[in-house]
Amino acid sequence: MAVEDLLAIGAVEAIKISGLSVPDDISIFGFDDLPESYMVNPKLSSIRFPLFELGKVSAETLIKILKKEDNNIKRVQVLGTELIIRDSCNKFTN
């Protein structure tokens, strides 16, 4: 798994250069599900997260801090993610 799709795409290319195969020898996942993820060969599996919601929550929290509306902002807000399985990983079986 790479920290972002662009690094995962680079990893796929490096694996190909080394003579190995994605996904037969190594499965690769990215994180952020960029549009490029499904434009490469093999199509990149990725984890999608709500980027807009992340920005909104971050901005709202920052505004509260700046306005001193909440002096004890230490809450953790969990945002959902979605696993997008494409061609760069062996399919999971149950």
C-alpha positions in Angstrom: 0.0 0.0 0.0 1.3 3.5 -0.9 0.4 6.7 1.0 -1.1 8.1 -2.2 -2.1 7.0 -5.7 0.7 8.7 -7.5 3.3 6.8 -5.4 1.4 3.6 -6.0 1.4 4.2 -9.7 5.2 4.7 -9.5 5.5 1.5 -7.5 3.6 -0.4 -10.2 6.0 0.9 -12.9 9.0 0.0 -10.7 7.6 -3.5 -10.2 7.1 -4.0 -13.9 10.7 -2.8 -14.6 12.0 -5.4 -12.1 10.3 -8.1 -14.1 7.5 -8.8 -11.7 3.8 -8.6 -12.4 1.1 -6.6 -10.7 -1.1 -8.2 -9.4 0.2 -11.8 -10.0 3.4 -11.3 -8.0 2.6 -8.2 -5.9 -0.7 -6.4 -5.2 -0.7 -2.6 -5.0 -3.1 -0.2 -3.4 -3.1 3.6 -3.4 -4.8 6.0 -1.1 -7.0 8.9 -2.3 -8.6 7.4 -5.5 -7.4 10.0 -8.0 -8.9 9.9 -11.5 -5.6 8.7 -12.7 -6.1 5.5 -10.7 -8.4 4.0 -13.3 -6.5 5.4 -16.3 -3.3 3.3 -15.8 -2.6 -0.3 -16.6 -3.4 -2.2 -14.5 -6.1 0.0 -13.0 -5.1 0.9 -9.5 -6.9 -0.3 -6.4 -7.3 2.5 -4.0 -8.9 3.7 -0.8 -11.3 6.6 -1.4 -11.9 9.1 1.4 -14.3 12.1 1.5 -11.9 14.9 0.6 -14.6 17.6 0.6 -15.9 16.6 4.0 -12.3 16.5 5.4 -11.8 20.1 4.2 -15.1 21.2 5.6 -14.5 19.7 9.0 -11.0 21.1 9.2 -12.1 24.6 8.2 -15.0 24.6 10.7 -12.6 23.4 13.5 -10.1 26.1 12.6 -12.7 28.8 12.6 -13.9 27.7 16.1 -10.3 27.8 17.3 -9.7 31.3 15.9 -13.0 32.6 17.3 -12.2 31.0 20.6 -15.6 29.3 20.6 -14.2 26.1 21.8 -11.1 26.1 23.9 -10.9 22.4 24.3 -11.0 21.0 20.8 -9.4 17.6 21.1 -12.2 15.5 19.6 -11.5 13.0 16.9 -13.9 12.9 14.1 -13.8 9.7 12.0 -14.6 10.1 8.3 -15.6 7.1 6.3 -13.5 5.5 3.6 -14.3 3.1 0.8 -12.1 0.3 -0.6 -12.1 0.4 -4.4 -10.7 -2.9 -5.8 -9.5 -2.7 -9.3 -7.0 -4.7 -11.3 -3.8 -4.0 -9.3 -4.6 -6.5 -6.6 -5.6 -10.1 -6.4 -9.3 -10.3 -5.7 -10.2 -11.1 -2.1 -12.2 -14.3 -1.6 -14.2 -15.4 1.4 
